[in-house]
């Protein structure tokens, strides 16, 4: 299993949670919402523009129009508790007068432990609407498991494919409550090395594997690869 600190994470527009195991720790669930007009950043092509209006129910609607084949993104940065796990986005995106090549996609990434970014990307020529609010759901563990093995909740704290943030070797070991076992250590390639560590799963004979990278003999980090 490979993961990185800022890797893109997919989420369906219907709000389905990321694929992965349900955490074994006790959790409480929460939802945070932001208006579709409150995006923190926009990256629009030269022939794209946005506008905001209200529908018949009074809900805000943001419209994205692109006049030619190009790529654009709206990003929504939403604060979350640093210990939260399993973030999932619910976004209502509708394509209007969409050309054959026009597409849209909802992605998540977590640049910091206390921030999740919901990114809505648009490709091609077309018109799209985003209605209502951007809803982000997540779980917050309420108990700590101290066994020297990896619970599903601990894995979700680390794996960026499940909304985690990765981390350096010590941080990951602290979350897993074990140093695991080094199974691969590469040679030094111009100051770059990587290692793979295997961690036993709790209540299972299987293991979790994490790849760490090191640059110029610095700290080991779980970025990618």
Buried (B, 14 or more C-beta within 10 A) or exposed (E): EBBBBBBBBEBBBEBEBBEBBEBBBEBEEEEBBBBBBBBEEEEBBEEBBBEEEEEEEEBBBBBBBBEEBBBBBBBBBBEBBEBBBBBBBBBBBBBEEBBEEBBBBBBBBBEBBEBBBBBBBBBBBBBBBBBBBBBBBBBBBEEEBEEEBBBBBBBBBBBBBBBBBBBBBEBBBEBBBBBBEEEEEEEEEEEEBBBBBEBBBBEEEEBBEBBBBBEEEEEBBBBBE
